[in-house]
Amino acid sequence: MTGPLVVVYDQGAAPPGEIAVGLGSRTPCLFAIPVNEHTTAMRPLLEQFGRVTAIESVDGAARELAARGAAGIVTYSEKALRLTGELARALDLPYLGEQTLTYLTDKAKQRSALRAAGVDAVRFHPVTTPDEWAAAVAETGLPAVLKPLYGGASMNTYLIHDSADGEALARRLLSEGAPGYDPSGGLILEEYLPGRDCGAFGDYVSVENVVVAGRIDDLAVTGKLPMVPPFRETGRFWPSPLGRAEDDEMQAVARRAIAALGITTGLVHTEFKLTPDGPRLIEVNGRLGGGISELSIRALGVNLIEIGGRIALGEDVHVPPPPRDSVFFQQFHPAPRRKCVLDGIDGGERVRELPGVSVYRPFGKPGATLPGGVHTHELDMTIGRVGDHTELAGLTAAISGRLVFRFTFEDGPRAVSGAEIGAL
């Protein structure tokens, strides 16, 4: 790689250390950060890996980055997609087009584009004011899924069964300000897609693609562990538990969706629901999926953070598909939806003793206040490799059974196993 490479950093799929490992020894990194609580806390760490520019204004930041020789631009954060596009235009660097970024950061406009292209036709209706609620329910029916027009990590995503309850929830979310990443953004109500019985695994998958100068390459279909209410993730693995024919079907749809949205460069993460009538497209994300780079390093010896940087700098890259003779997995447990204090996580040593487990890592520190809310907030991570999907199903159940999470809520202390935590 050449450089320097502008990395627009915010909360997202890759923390500073992973970015530094993926890029730092191969190209100079120029970190550009919006000014917020998270990036302010991370700035001292980022400064260990490269020059940091705080984005007080796009034009001012662009002048500073241009003076430092910026040769490409990338982000690994859903939250930073729009800002990265603005900086790319100011720097005259290749990136996603303005219309494409609109599709990727407004789920209603994305749905409209996919429907117009004949890719998928899930019923939907934006809800930017409470007055739109009745029309939205009339369009989608109930049950339906309510979520931000622009968001990520299952933030404020709810399953709505009752119209009155849903309207009250929509009013609350809209009155509180930004329900997602856009300060002026709203919500979208989407037709609920019922899942099929997938046994020990989740009824959804994601498709990972690498796009280079308009060429769309398939990387992998990522299997998932079951969600916990309402739509919080608990793990992912390669390869998927599906057959090659269904993998191929979804990869073909993902390629059509990528083309319909005009995505010509970068890494793409497309989610599908596995319904009784076949796979249905949930959404297309124009960035690296959470945890996917770690899977690619173990399964392929390829760092997708590096791949994203090389694409941004104009290099041609090819990534092989993952092997199918073993299963590489990540399992995690989400924080409760109610505000609480984490008193401790017990059982980590017993998890590390299990065959197939390579690493068990708790993220939450005893005494930390957990803010609650509806989003995927990982308290720990188990990483490993097993021989097949049957072995994976047994191991993930054993992991959850050996862990005990202890919390103090407003109404007192509570301890639950990993298998029970999803209900909190």
N, C-alpha and C positions, 0 to 999 in steps of 0.2 A: 504493500500500500504506500501511496504518497500521502501528503497531508499539507497543512494541518486539517483536521476534521472537526467541524462544529458539532457538538453533542448537546442538544437541548434537553436539559435534565429537569425532571419533576418526578413525583411519585408514579410508579408504574412497574413494568415487567422486569426491570433490571436495576438493582441497587448499584451505588458507586463502585464497590469492590469488584463486582462482576464486569462492569463496563471497563474498569482499569485492566483487569486480566485479559479481557477480550481484545482491547484496542491499544492499551498503553504502551506495550513494547513494540508495536508495529507502525504506529503513526502518532504524531503529536495531537493531543486532544485539547480543543478549546471549548470549555464548558460554558454554556449560556443558560442562565437560570432566571425564571420569573421570581419576583420577590414575594415569598410567602413563608409561613412558619416552618414548613418542612425543608425548603431549600436553604433557608437561613441556618437551620440546624446542621444541614449536610455540607454547607460551604467549606468549613475547615477540612473535612475529609476530601472533598473534590479538589481542593487546592493542593493536596498531596500528589494528585495525578495529572494536573494540568492547569493552565490559566483559566480563571473564572471571570465571566462578564455578567454582571447583574443587569437584567433587562428593565431599565427604567422607562425607556422608549425603544421601539423597534428600530427607528432610524439611527438613534444614538448607538445602540448595541451593534447594528450593522456596520457603522463606520469603524468602530473599535475592532470588530472581528475581521473586516476587510483589511485593515492596517496590519493585522497579524497573519495575513496570507491565507485566509479560509479558502479551502479547495473543495469542500463537500459539506453536506449537512445531513444529520440523522437525529431521530429521537426514538426512544424505546418506551415512551410514556403515552398512553391514550390521552391523558390530560393535556399534553403539550402538542398535540397534532396541529391545531390551528396556529399556535404561536410559531411552530417550526415552519409552517407554510408562509407566514408573514415574513419571517426572517429570510427564508430562501428567496422570496421575490425581491426583497430589499438588497440581497447579496448577489442576485442573478445566478443562483446555483440551482442545479437540477433537483426537483422534488416533485411531490404530488401536485397536480393542478388544482386551481382554486375550486372548480366545480366538483372534482373528486373529493376534496377535503370537505366540502359541504355535505356530500353524501355520507362520508365516514363519520361526521360529527352531528348528524341530524337523522335519527332513525326513521322519522316519517318520510323525509326526502329520499333516504336510501330505499325504503320499502316501495315508494313510487317508482324509482328508477328500475328496481328489480322487476316490478310488475310490468312496466312498459316494455322491458326486454324479454318478457316471457320466462323469467328465471323462477319466480315463485310468486304466489298471490295470497299471502296471509292477509286477512282482513285487519284493518288498523284505523285509528283516528287520533290525531294530535289533541292534547288537552292542555292548552296554554292558559285558559281561564276556566273557572268552575262552570261557567255558562255552557261550555262545550261538552259537559259530561253526558247529558241525555243523548246527544247525537252520537257520541262515541260508543255508548252502550248499544244503541240501535244498530250501529255498523258492525260491531264485533260480536255481540251476544255475550252471555255469561256462561261459564266462568271466562275470565280474561286476565291478561297480564298487564299490570301498570308499572311503568318504569320511566326514567328520565329520557328525554330526547337525546341527550348527550351525557353518557356516564360510563362506568366500568366497575369491575369487581363486584357485580350484583348489587351495587348501591341502590337503595330505595326501590327495589324490585319486589312486587307483591302479586300474589294470586288473589283475584277479586271474585267472590261468589255472590255477594249481595250488593245491589246497586246503591242503596243508601249508604252502606258502610264504605263503599268505594268512593262515592262522592265526598264523604266526610274526609277520607284519607287524602284525596286529591286536593281538597281545599286546604288542609293542613300543610301539605308539602309545598303547595304553591305560595301559601302565606308566609312560610318560613324563609323564602328567598329561593336560592338555587337548589333544586332537588338533585341536580347532577353537577357537571363541570362548567356549564355555561351560566354565568351570573344572571342572564336574562332569559334563560331557557325554560322550557316547560316539560310536559310529560307526554307519553304516548300510551294509548290503550291498544293492546294487540290481542287478536284471537288466541285463545289458549289451545296449544297443540298437545293432546294427551299422549303420553309415552306408552310404549309397549313394554311388556315384561322382559327385563334384561337380566334377571337373576341377581347375582351379587354385584353387578356393575350398573353404572348410571345409564339412563335412557337418552343420552345425548353424547356427541363426540365433537371434536374440532378437526378441521383440515388445515394443514400448514403448507403454505406455498412460498416460493422464492420467485420474485419477478425482477428480471434484468432487461432493461431497454425494451420493454413490452413483451418479452418472452416469459411465459408462465410455466414454471417447473413445479411438479408435485414433489413434496418432501415426505409428508406422513399423514396418516389419520390417527389422531390421538384418542385413545379410550379414556373414559372417566369413571371414577368411583361415584356412588350415589350422592346426589345433593341432599342437604338437610334443609328444612323449611326456613324461609320460603323458597329461595333459589341460591343457596350458598354452597360453594364447591368444597369437596373433601379430598380430591386427588386426581391424578392423571397417569397414563402409562402408554408405552409403545411396545409392540404394535397394538392396534385396536382389537377387540374381541370378535370383530365381524369377519366375514369371509372376504376374499379378494374381490368378488363381484360387487358387493355392496360398497367396499372401499372405493373401487373404481367408479361406481355410480356417483358417489358424493364428490370425488375429486373432479369429475367432469362438470358437475353443477357448480362447484367452487370456481373452476376456471371460467365458466360462463358469467358468474357473478362478478368476478374480478374484471373481466372485459367490459361488462355492462356499466360498471362504476368508473371506468377509465383509469384503473390503477396500472401504471406502467413501470413502477420501480419500487423495490423494497420487499419487506417481509409481510405476509398477510395471514391472518388467523380467522377462519370462517367456522361458525358454530352451526351444528345441525341437531334437530330433535329427531329421535328414532320413534316414529309413530307406528301404529298397527297397519297403516296404509303406505308405509315407506318413509324415508328420510325427508324432512322439511327444513328449509333454511331458517335459522334464527337471526343471525346477523353476520356482517362482514366487518372485520377490524383491520385497519391499515397499519399494523405494527406487530412486533413479536409477541406471541402469546406468553402469559405468565408461566414460568417454569420450563418452557420448551427448550431454552438454550442448555439448561442443565441436562435434560434428557439427551440432547444431541451430542453433548460432549461425551457422555458415557456410552451411548449406543453407536456413535459414528466417529468419535474423535474429532468432531467439527464444532467450533464455537460459533453459534448463530449471531452473537453480538459482533464478532469479527466480520462475519458474512455481511451483516447489515452495513457496517462501515465500509467494506470494500465495494459494495454496490453503490453507496453514496459517493464514492470517489471515482466512479466510472469504470470499475473493473468488471470483467466477465467472470462469473462464478458458476460452478455446478456442484450440487450437493447430492450425494447418493441417498437412496431410501434406507430406512433402518432395517436391521436384520429381523427375521421372523422366528428364529430358533430359540429365543428367550424373551423375557418380558422385563423391561426396565420401568420402575415405578417411583412415584412420589405420593405419599399419603400425609394429610394434615388434618388438624381439628380446629374448627372455627370458634372464635370468641362468642360469648353469649350476646343476645340481642338487648339485654338489659344492662345498664351501667353497673359496674361492680369493681371490686379489687381482686386481683389474682393473688391468692395466698400461696400457691405452689402447684407443681406438676410432679406427681410421683410415678415411679415405674419405668423411668427411662432406661435404667440399667437392665431391667428384665426384657425390655424391647430389644436392646442391643444384642442380647444373647440369642435371639431368634435366628435360625438359618434363613439366609436370604436378605437380611438387613445389613446394609453397609454403614449407614449413619443414622443416628437419632439425634435431633437437635431441637431443644426447646427454645422458643423465641421470647416468650413472656417472662419477665423477671418478677419474682415474688415481691409483693407490695405495689406493683404497678396498677394504676387505675385504668380500667378498660371502659371506653366511652359508650359502648352499646351501639344500637342502630342496626339497620339492615344493610350489610355488606360482608364480603369475605375478608375476615381479619384472622390470619393464621397464627395460632398459638404455638405450633411446633411443626416439624417436618421429619418424616421418615423416608429414607432413600434406600433403594435396594434393587435386587435383580433375582428373578426366579425363573424356573424352567418353562412354565406355561401358565395359562390363565386360571386353571383350576387351582394350582398352587398359590397364585396371587390372591384368589378369593379367600382361601383359608388363612393366609398370612395376614391380610389386612384386618380380618376379624380378630385374630390373635393379638395384633398390635393394639387395637382399640380396647380389647379386654384387659390388657395389662396396665393400661394407663389410668390414673386417677387425677382429675382436675379439681382443685379446691378454690372456692371463691367466697367472698363476703358480699352479699347483696344488702340493700336497705333493710330487708326483713330478716337478715341473719346469714350465717354461714351455710354453705352447701358443698358437698363433694359428690362428683359424678364420674362414671367411667367414660372412656373415649366413645363407647357405643351410645352413651346417653347424652352426651354434651350437645348434640345437634338439636335437641328439643328445647334447650334453654334460650 
